[in-house]
Amino acid sequence: MSGGGRLPLAPGASFHKAVASRENAATEAKGWAQLVRRIAVPALHGQILLPDRQLLAYEDVFASGRCGLLMGDVIALADRDPAVLPRLNRLVDGVCADLRAAAEETGKRVPLADCVPDLYLDRIRPGGRLDRWYLQRDLPIALPHTEVVLTLSELAGYTVTANGRALTLDVGAVIDSVRHVLALDRCWLAGLTQGDPTEPNIADPLCWLDFEFAGRNTAAGEAANLLWYLMALGGWLVPRYQTDVFARTLRLALPTQTRPRIDHLELHPKARHIDVRYSWNVGLGRREAITGALSGLCGSDDGGIGMDELHAFLALRILGVIPSTRLTGHDFLLILIKLAESQDPATSLDAFFSTAPAPHPGPTERSHDLPAPA
């Protein structure tokens, strides 16, 4: 996620990002310094010490005219107007090229303990976020299209058929498995990257923003982060459950066209079976961005990242961003279905990231005054 809010600034002024402490500021500045000669980033002007907080002063790439929009804005425009697709494709291609170059030029196999811990190790460790959100109490789930409420442990005892595929929705077992896969001493290919490749952290023309997690990050973790953000967080969960993130970051904040939904649910209590049909509708631009990122990061022709490397990192992105207690029963069940799919060895990348077209927007939703590239 994009860190820090935007303070009122005069044209051409710096962008000031609040950080928690001097130590955090030093860590972020060090991460930025590792990237400044490798990828497009804003200039870091320095640190500002105030009595109650610490600020990092970055170049404001929007005030200077260097960039015009964020990735989330470009996707939203491309959802409404196919003429924006070339612009979106250039941006996605550039992001993927930077991530591949980081793996090729600065990558080495290191223990996960040597990587930036915040997005993965800190969340999976015993007593961490996933334990607090899912294991410390038996969460209730109101099943959509029914009047039935099951807890997570009860749901784990059911077989679920989702779009014709048999799945088991056992969150505890997934967390145990992911904890084993993401052991501190297990080695991964990791390079020097920005660390949080999401729609509010990437500007157009390509410039990386927000260096809270910059440093040595796994190639698989970066790919999982970007792909799940494009698939679910950016178009669906963040606008619905973290509205402040896009309100303070996106330049346009256009309404989303991503509408995953459970179309049918049939409960068979005696057989302890649930039959589900769901659809994952997204706009034209988002489909194009997902397809481009899959090709750019996971394409088989150049030894791309496979589902076997992604599945543990995907689980942490699926479970570890939006608090489970905030999700509706409908959305929680969809999340659990995608979690189960991500851990199934029979699931291919193309199948997992498969989407359906959203209904075509009406004339009032199309944008005819598109901001020009800087």
C-alpha positions in Angstrom: 0.0 0.0 0.0 1.1 3.6 -0.5 2.4 5.0 2.7 1.7 8.4 4.2 -0.8 11.0 3.2 -0.2 14.1 1.0 0.2 17.4 2.8 -1.1 20.7 1.2 1.7 21.8 -1.1 2.4 24.7 -3.3 3.1 23.9 -7.0 6.5 22.5 -7.5 7.0 21.8 -3.8 8.2 18.5 -2.3 6.0 15.6 -1.3 6.4 15.1 2.4 5.9 11.5 3.7 5.4 11.0 7.4 7.4 8.1 9.0 7.2 6.6 12.4 10.7 7.2 13.7 14.3 8.2 12.8 15.1 4.6 12.4 12.3 4.1 9.9 13.4 7.2 8.0 17.0 5.9 7.8 15.8 2.5 6.7 13.6 4.0 3.9 16.4 6.4 2.8 18.8 3.4 2.6 16.3 1.5 0.5 15.8 4.4 -1.8 19.6 4.8 -2.2 19.9 1.2 -3.4 17.5 1.9 -6.2 18.1 5.4 -7.4 20.7 4.4 -10.1 18.7 1.4 -11.3 15.1 2.5 -11.8 13.1 5.7 -12.1 12.4 7.2 -8.6 11.7 10.7 -7.3 14.6 12.6 -5.9 14.9 12.4 -2.1 15.6 16.0 -0.9 16.2 15.1 2.8 14.6 14.6 6.2 12.5 17.0 8.3 12.5 16.7 12.0 9.4 18.0 13.8 8.6 17.8 17.5 5.9 15.2 17.0 6.9 13.4 13.8 9.6 12.7 11.2 9.1 13.6 7.5 11.0 12.5 4.3 10.9 15.1 1.6 10.7 13.6 -1.9 10.4 15.3 -5.3 6.6 15.7 -6.1 6.6 14.1 -9.5 3.0 15.3 -10.1 3.6 19.0 -9.2 6.7 19.0 -11.5 4.8 17.5 -14.4 7.2 14.5 -14.6 4.2 12.2 -14.1 0.5 12.6 -14.7 -1.3 9.6 -13.1 -0.9 6.5 -11.0 -1.2 3.0 -12.3 -4.7 2.7 -10.8 -5.8 5.7 -12.7 -4.5 4.5 -16.0 -6.2 1.1 -15.5 -9.5 2.9 -14.7 -9.2 5.0 -17.9 -8.4 1.9 -20.0 -11.4 0.2 -18.5 -13.5 3.0 -20.1 -11.7 3.7 -23.3 -9.6 1.2 -25.4 -7.6 4.1 -26.7 -5.7 4.2 -23.4 -4.6 0.5 -23.6 -1.2 1.3 -25.3 -0.4 3.7 -22.5 -1.3 1.0 -19.9 0.6 -1.7 -21.8 3.8 0.5 -21.8 3.4 1.0 -18.0 2.9 -2.6 -17.2 5.8 -3.7 -19.5 8.1 -1.2 -17.8 7.1 -2.4 -14.3 7.8 -6.0 -15.3 11.1 -5.1 -17.0 12.3 -3.4 -13.8 11.4 -6.4 -11.7 13.1 -8.8 -14.1 16.2 -6.6 -14.3 16.3 -6.5 -10.5 16.4 -10.3 -10.4 18.9 -10.6 -13.2 21.3 -7.8 -12.1 21.1 -7.8 -8.3 19.5 -11.1 -7.6 21.0 -13.9 -5.6 19.6 -16.8 -3.6 19.5 -15.9 0.0 17.6 -17.1 3.1 14.2 -15.4 3.6 15.6 -14.0 6.8 17.9 -11.8 4.8 15.0 -10.2 2.9 12.8 -7.2 4.0 10.5 -8.9 6.6 7.5 -6.6 6.8 5.1 -8.0 4.1 5.9 -11.7 4.6 7.9 -12.9 7.6 6.3 -10.5 10.1 2.8 -11.6 9.0 3.4 -15.4 9.0 5.5 -15.7 12.2 3.7 -17.3 15.2 1.6 -14.6 16.9 1.8 -12.4 13.8 -1.0 -10.9 11.7 -2.4 -14.2 10.3 -2.6 -15.8 13.7 -4.4 -12.8 15.1 -6.8 -12.5 12.2 -7.7 -16.2 11.6 -6.5 -18.5 14.4 -7.1 -16.8 17.7 -10.9 -17.2 17.4 -13.3 -19.2 15.3 -14.6 -16.6 12.8 -18.2 -16.8 11.6 -19.1 -16.7 7.9 -22.6 -15.9 6.8 -23.0 -18.0 3.6 -24.4 -15.9 0.8 -27.8 -16.9 -0.8 -28.6 -18.8 2.5 -29.5 -18.0 6.1 -26.7 -20.2 7.4 -23.7 -19.1 9.4 -20.6 -21.4 9.6 -17.4 -20.8 11.5 -14.0 -21.3 9.9 -13.5 -24.6 11.6 -16.9 -25.8 10.6 -16.3 -24.8 7.0 -13.0 -26.7 7.0 -15.1 -29.9 7.5 -17.1 -29.3 4.3 -16.1 -30.2 0.8 -16.6 -27.3 -1.6 -17.1 -27.5 -5.3 -16.3 -24.1 -6.9 -16.9 -23.7 -10.6 -16.7 -27.5 -10.9 -13.5 -27.9 -8.9 -13.3 -29.8 -5.6 -11.6 -27.7 -2.9 -11.1 -27.7 0.9 -11.4 -24.3 2.6 -9.1 -25.0 5.6 -7.4 -21.7 6.6 -5.5 -23.2 9.5 -3.9 -25.9 7.3 -3.0 -23.3 4.7 -1.3 -21.1 7.3 0.6 -24.1 8.7 1.8 -25.0 5.2 2.8 -21.5 4.3 4.7 -21.2 7.6 6.7 -24.3 6.6 7.4 -23.1 3.1 8.4 -19.6 4.3 10.9 -20.8 6.8 13.6 -18.4 7.8 16.4 -20.5 6.4 14.8 -21.3 3.1 16.6 -19.7 0.1 14.8 -17.6 -2.6 16.0 -15.6 -5.5 15.9 -12.0 -4.3 16.9 -8.7 -5.8 16.9 -5.0 -4.9 13.4 -3.7 -5.5 10.9 -1.1 -4.3 9.2 -3.9 -2.3 5.5 -3.1 -2.7 4.6 -3.0 -6.4 0.9 -1.8 -6.2 -1.3 0.6 -8.1 -0.8 3.6 -5.8 3.0 3.1 -5.7 3.6 3.3 -9.5 3.3 6.5 -11.4 2.9 7.1 -15.2 5.2 7.6 -17.0 6.9 4.9 -15.0 8.3 6.2 -11.7 8.3 4.1 -8.5 7.0 5.7 -5.3 7.1 4.8 -1.6 10.2 3.0 -0.4 9.1 1.8 3.0 9.8 -1.8 2.0 12.7 -1.1 -0.4 15.7 -3.4 -0.3 16.3 -7.1 -1.0 12.9 -8.7 -1.8 12.1 -12.1 -3.3 11.2 -12.2 -7.0 8.3 -14.5 -6.2 6.9 -12.2 -3.5 7.1 -9.1 -5.8 5.2 -11.0 -8.5 2.6 -12.3 -6.1 2.1 -8.8 -4.7 1.6 -7.1 -8.1 -0.6 -9.9 -9.6 -3.0 -10.1 -6.6 -3.2 -6.4 -6.4 -4.3 -6.3 -10.1 -6.6 -9.2 -9.6 -8.4 -8.3 -6.4 -7.0 -5.6 -4.2 -6.8 -2.6 -6.6 -10.1 -3.1 -8.3 -12.2 -4.6 -5.6 -11.1 -5.0 -2.0 -9.1 -1.7 -1.4 -11.9 0.5 -2.9 -14.5 -1.3 -0.8 -12.7 -1.7 2.5 -9.8 0.8 2.5 -11.4 3.8 0.8 -9.0 6.2 2.3 -6.0 4.6 0.4 -7.3 5.6 -3.0 -8.9 8.8 -1.8 -5.5 10.1 -0.7 -3.4 8.7 -3.5 -5.1 8.2 -6.8 -5.4 11.3 -9.0 -8.8 10.4 -10.5 -10.3 7.8 -8.1 -12.8 6.6 -10.8 -15.4 4.0 -9.7 -14.2 0.5 -10.1 -15.5 -1.9 -12.7 -14.2 -5.1 -10.9 -17.1 -7.0 -9.5 -16.3 -10.6 -8.4 -19.5 -12.3 -7.2 -20.9 -15.6 -6.1 -23.7 -16.3 -8.6 -25.0 -19.4 -7.0 -24.5 -21.3 -3.7 -26.2 -24.6 -2.8 -25.7 -26.0 0.7 -26.1 -29.7 1.4 -25.8 -30.0 5.2 -26.2 -33.7 5.6 -23.5 -34.4 3.0 -21.4 -31.5 4.4 -21.0 -30.2 0.9 -21.3 -26.7 -0.7 -21.7 -26.1 -4.4 -20.6 -22.7 -5.6 -20.6 -20.9 -8.9 -18.7 -17.6 -9.0 -17.6 -15.1 -11.7 -14.7 -12.6 -11.6 -15.7 -9.6 -13.8 -13.2 -6.9 -14.5 -12.9 -4.1 -17.0 -11.0 -4.2 -20.2 -8.0 -2.3 -18.8 -7.6 -4.5 -15.8 -7.8 -7.6 -17.8 -5.1 -6.3 -20.1 -2.9 -5.3 -17.1 -3.3 -8.8 -15.5 -2.5 -10.5 -18.8 0.6 -8.3 -19.3 1.9 -8.8 -15.8 1.4 -12.6 -16.1 3.3 -12.6 -19.4 6.0 -10.3 -18.2 6.8 -12.0 -14.9 5.6 -15.6 -15.3 6.1 -16.2 -19.1 7.6 -19.7 -19.7 9.7 -18.6 -22.6 12.2 -16.7 -20.4 12.2 -18.9 -17.3 9.4 -16.9 -15.6 8.1 -17.5 -12.0 5.8 -20.5 -11.7 2.7 -21.1 -9.5 4.8 -23.4 -7.3 7.0 -20.4 -6.3 4.0 -18.0 -6.0 1.5 -20.0 -3.9 2.9 -19.2 -0.4 3.4 -15.5 -1.2 -0.1 -15.4 -2.8 -1.6 -16.8 0.4 -0.1 -14.0 2.5 -1.4 -11.4 0.1 -4.9 -13.0 0.0 -5.1 -13.3 3.8 -2.9 -10.6 5.1 -4.1 -7.2 3.7 -7.8 -6.7 4.6 -8.8 -7.7 8.2 -11.0 -10.8 8.0 -13.5 -9.3 10.5 -14.3 -6.5 8.1 -15.3 -8.7 5.2 -18.9 -9.5 4.3 -19.7 -13.2 4.2 -20.0 -13.0 0.5 -16.5 -11.5 0.0 -14.9 -13.7 2.7 -16.1 -16.8 1.0 -14.7 -15.6 -2.3 -11.4 -14.9 -0.7 -11.3 -18.4 0.8 -12.1 -20.0 -2.5 -9.3 -18.1 -4.2 -7.0 -19.1 -1.3 -7.8 -22.8 -1.8 -7.3 -22.5 -5.5 -3.9 -20.8 -5.0 -2.7 -23.8 -2.9 -4.1 -26.6 -5.1 -1.2 -28.1 -7.1 -3.5 -28.6 -10.0 -4.2 -24.9 -10.4 -2.4 -23.2 -13.3 -1.5 -19.5 -13.4 -3.9 -18.9 -16.2 -6.7 -20.6 -14.4 -6.1 -18.8 -11.1 -6.0 -15.3 -12.8 -8.8 -16.0 -15.2 -11.4 -13.2 -15.4 -14.6 -12.4 -17.3 -15.4 -9.1 -19.0 -17.3 -6.5 -17.0 -20.5 -5.0 -18.5 -19.5 -2.3 -21.0 -19.7 1.1 -19.4 -22.3 3.6 -20.6 -21.4 6.9 -22.3 -21.4 8.8 -19.0 -18.6 6.5 -17.7 -16.3 6.9 -20.6 -13.5 9.5 -20.4 -13.1 11.8 -23.3 -10.6 14.2 -21.6 -7.8 11.9 -20.7 -4.8 13.5 -19.0 -1.9 13.4 -21.4 1.3 11.6 -20.6 4.0 13.8 -19.1 
